[in-house]
């Protein structure tokens, strides 16, 4: 049985009561707003954070969509390719009660959303030549593994770690040696060629002119005078002249806001200042910035507490609903 979209949204708001494996996940949303859904004919999708990573969580809206996605998930497990991300079916993941009080369950689909940029953002940040080369590399890789996406377009591509990876391949064809994506690749190449080349550029912020950077895998926007970059050694920060400020040593890092940035290390998430000092030690499951209230919400062993920007804990660790309540 397929639940309503309202049931799906409620489950995302209370994952500890409505989801099984994802009971400790949280939706990517603005404070005070419901999770944003992306809907197609066959799926409703939203972004979540789970175990410190971002994922696309999809609800099949039709039984035939679920069957196709299940076949794809089984086939993808046999493939070993950097062009694909983790993609799996979660059996009976969502549970709810129907109008008669009976407990119902349905499967959900989970796909890892790697750090990086969507296709259109990559066009603004990167030079033409590496983008075209990456597109050719992707096409060659799909031929090698016998993979046809069959819905290949800009919104289903992501730039990550110096390459394009595929998203939302629910209806892929695998192992049949076809080139179903030929026209899509040609259209993507034409779109890239429309972009004027140039050095790797940080996205402008606060009305500033674009700045030019090179020597990095990824470059974020200029925020409070610092730019988050990804290098071979990890994430770090440079200034507007591309001079190192905080060494690239983190597994992940956010842009600076109010003189603070969330970071992730092998030991957990934390918060640093502009000198790289840990304001909140990097040992927690999640550190989440709440811009409207200038607060941090920190999770430890499934419970949440509020911290201020100086790293002071303001509440005890509580269930999510109590910790986030005004």
C-alpha positions in Angstrom: 0.0 0.0 0.0 1.3 3.5 -1.0 0.9 6.2 1.7 -0.2 9.7 1.0 2.3 12.5 0.6 1.1 14.0 3.9 2.0 10.7 5.6 5.5 10.8 4.1 6.0 14.4 5.2 4.8 13.5 8.7 7.2 10.6 8.8 10.1 12.8 7.9 9.2 15.1 10.7 9.1 12.3 13.3 11.5 9.6 11.9 12.0 8.0 15.3 8.3 7.0 15.3 7.8 6.4 11.6 11.0 5.0 10.1 13.0 1.9 10.8 16.6 2.0 9.7 16.4 5.8 9.3 15.0 6.5 12.8 17.9 8.9 13.5 17.8 10.7 10.2 16.7 14.3 9.8 15.3 16.1 6.8 17.2 18.9 5.1 14.9 21.8 5.7 14.8 25.4 6.9 13.8 25.9 10.5 10.0 26.0 10.9 9.3 24.6 7.5 8.3 21.2 6.3 10.7 19.0 4.3 10.8 20.0 0.6 9.5 17.4 -1.8 10.5 16.9 -5.4 7.7 15.0 -7.2 7.6 13.1 -10.5 5.0 10.8 -11.9 6.6 7.8 -10.2 8.4 9.1 -7.0 8.3 11.7 -4.3 11.8 12.6 -3.1 13.4 14.7 -0.4 16.9 15.2 1.0 17.9 13.8 4.4 21.0 13.7 6.6 21.9 10.3 8.0 25.1 9.2 9.6 26.7 12.5 8.7 26.0 12.1 5.0 23.3 13.5 2.6 20.9 11.1 0.9 18.0 11.3 -1.5 15.0 9.4 0.1 12.3 8.5 -2.3 8.8 7.2 -1.9 7.5 5.2 -4.9 4.1 6.5 -5.9 3.2 3.5 -8.0 3.7 -0.2 -7.6 5.3 -0.5 -11.0 7.8 2.2 -10.0 8.8 0.2 -7.0 9.4 -3.0 -9.1 11.6 -1.2 -11.6 13.6 0.5 -8.8 14.0 -2.9 -7.0 15.5 -4.5 -10.2 17.9 -1.5 -10.6 19.0 -1.7 -6.9 19.8 -5.4 -7.3 21.7 -4.9 -10.5 23.7 -1.9 -9.2 25.1 -3.9 -6.3 27.0 -6.0 -8.8 28.7 -3.0 -10.4 31.8 -1.3 -9.2 31.9 2.2 -10.7 32.7 5.7 -9.5 29.9 7.0 -11.7 27.3 5.4 -9.4 26.5 6.1 -5.8 25.1 3.9 -3.1 21.5 3.0 -4.1 19.3 0.6 -2.2 15.8 -0.4 -1.3 14.7 -0.2 2.3 12.0 -2.9 2.7 9.0 -1.9 4.9 10.9 1.2 6.0 7.9 3.6 6.5 5.2 2.5 8.8 2.0 4.3 9.6 -1.6 3.7 10.7 -4.5 3.9 8.2 -7.9 5.4 8.8 -9.1 2.1 10.5 -6.1 2.0 12.8 -4.3 -0.8 11.0 -0.5 -0.6 10.8 0.7 -0.3 7.2 4.3 -0.5 5.8 5.9 0.4 2.5 9.4 0.3 1.0 11.5 3.4 0.5 14.5 4.0 -1.8 17.7 5.5 -0.6 20.5 7.0 -2.7 23.7 8.7 -1.4 24.0 12.3 -2.4 27.8 13.0 -2.5 29.4 16.3 -1.6 29.6 18.6 -4.7 27.5 20.6 -7.0 24.6 20.1 -9.3 25.2 20.3 -13.0 24.2 24.0 -13.5 26.3 25.1 -10.5 29.3 23.3 -11.8 29.0 25.2 -15.1 29.4 28.4 -13.1 32.3 27.2 -11.0 34.5 25.2 -13.4 36.3 25.6 -16.7 34.8 24.2 -19.9 37.5 21.7 -20.7 37.4 19.6 -17.5 33.6 19.5 -17.7 33.6 18.3 -21.3 36.3 15.7 -20.4 34.3 14.5 -17.4 31.2 14.1 -19.5 33.2 12.0 -22.1 34.7 10.0 -19.2 31.2 9.3 -17.8 29.9 8.2 -21.2 32.8 5.9 -21.6 32.4 4.5 -18.1 28.7 3.8 -18.7 29.5 1.9 -21.9 32.1 -0.1 -20.0 29.7 -1.3 -17.3 26.7 -1.6 -19.7 24.6 1.0 -18.0 21.9 3.2 -19.6 20.3 5.8 -17.4 17.3 6.4 -19.7 16.4 9.7 -18.0 19.8 11.4 -18.3 19.5 15.2 -17.9 21.2 18.0 -16.0 19.1 17.5 -12.8 20.2 13.9 -12.6 24.0 14.6 -12.7 26.2 15.8 -9.9 29.8 17.0 -9.9 31.7 15.4 -7.1 35.4 14.7 -6.5 36.4 15.9 -10.0 33.8 13.8 -12.0 30.2 13.6 -12.9 28.1 10.9 -11.0 24.6 9.8 -11.8 21.5 10.3 -9.7 17.9 8.9 -9.9 18.5 6.0 -12.1 15.3 4.3 -11.0 14.5 3.0 -14.5 18.0 2.2 -15.7 18.8 -0.5 -18.2 21.9 -2.6 -17.3 23.9 -5.1 -19.3 22.1 -4.8 -22.6 24.8 -2.9 -24.5 22.5 -0.1 -25.7 23.3 3.6 -25.9 20.0 4.9 -24.9 21.6 8.1 -23.5 23.3 9.2 -26.7 21.0 12.1 -27.4 21.1 13.2 -23.7 24.9 13.3 -23.7 24.8 15.4 -26.9 22.4 17.9 -25.3 24.6 18.1 -22.1 27.7 18.7 -24.2 25.9 21.5 -26.0 24.9 23.0 -22.7 28.5 23.0 -21.4 29.8 24.5 -24.7 27.5 27.5 -24.1 29.6 28.4 -21.1 32.6 30.6 -21.4 35.7 28.9 -20.1 37.8 30.3 -17.3 39.7 29.5 -14.1 38.0 27.8 -11.3 35.8 30.5 -9.7 34.3 31.0 -6.3 30.6 31.8 -6.5 30.1 35.5 -5.7 28.5 36.4 -2.4 27.2 39.6 -0.9 27.3 41.4 -4.2 31.0 40.9 -4.8 32.6 40.2 -8.2 33.5 36.5 -8.9 37.0 35.6 -7.8 39.4 33.2 -9.6 40.9 30.2 -7.9 42.8 27.2 -9.1 44.5 24.1 -7.6 41.4 22.8 -5.8 38.9 20.0 -6.5 36.0 22.1 -5.3 35.5 25.8 -4.4 32.6 27.2 -2.4 31.4 30.8 -2.2 33.3 33.6 -0.5 31.7 33.9 3.0 33.0 36.3 5.6 36.3 36.6 3.7 36.9 32.8 3.6 36.3 30.2 0.9 35.7 26.5 1.7 37.8 24.4 -0.6 38.3 20.7 -1.1 41.8 19.4 -1.8 43.2 15.9 -2.1 43.8 16.0 1.7 40.3 17.1 2.7 38.3 20.3 3.2 39.8 23.5 4.4 39.7 27.3 3.9 41.5 29.9 1.8 41.2 33.7 1.8 40.1 35.9 -1.2 43.7 35.7 -2.6 43.6 31.9 -2.5 46.1 31.8 0.4 45.6 28.9 2.9 44.0 30.0 6.2 42.9 26.7 7.7 44.5 23.5 6.4 42.5 21.1 4.3 42.2 18.3 6.8 38.5 17.8 7.4 36.3 15.1 6.0 33.7 17.8 5.3 33.3 21.5 6.1 30.6 24.1 5.8 30.8 27.8 4.8 31.4 30.3 7.6 28.5 32.1 9.2 28.7 34.4 12.1 32.4 33.5 12.4 31.7 29.8 12.8 31.7 26.8 10.5 30.6 23.2 11.1 33.2 20.5 10.3 33.4 16.7 10.3 36.4 14.6 11.3 36.9 10.9 11.7 35.7 11.4 15.3 32.5 13.3 14.6 31.1 16.8 13.9 32.2 20.0 15.6 32.3 23.8 15.2 35.4 25.9 14.5 36.2 29.6 14.5 38.0 31.5 11.8 41.4 30.5 13.2 40.5 26.8 13.0 40.0 26.4 16.8 37.3 24.0 17.9 34.6 25.9 19.6 32.5 22.7 19.9 34.8 19.6 19.9 34.5 17.4 16.9 33.1 14.4 18.7 29.3 14.7 18.1 27.0 12.9 15.7 25.5 16.1 14.3 26.1 19.8 14.7 23.4 21.8 13.0 23.4 25.6 12.6 20.1 27.5 13.1 20.7 30.9 11.4 17.5 32.7 12.5 18.2 32.1 16.1 22.1 32.0 16.0 22.0 28.7 17.8 23.6 25.2 17.3 21.7 22.0 17.7 24.0 19.2 18.7 23.1 15.5 18.7 24.8 12.9 20.9 23.5 9.3 21.2 20.3 10.2 19.5 19.5 13.1 21.8 19.8 16.9 21.0 21.0 19.9 23.0 21.2 23.6 22.2 24.6 25.4 22.1 25.4 29.0 21.6 28.1 30.3 19.1 30.6 30.4 22.0 30.3 26.6 22.4 28.3 26.8 25.6 25.6 24.1 26.1 22.3 25.8 26.9 20.1 22.8 27.6 20.3 19.1 28.6 20.3 16.5 25.8 16.7 15.8 25.0 14.5 14.1 22.3 14.5 16.1 19.1 10.9 17.5 19.5 11.7 18.9 23.0 15.2 20.3 22.1 13.9 22.1 18.9 10.8 23.4 20.6 10.7 27.2 21.1 
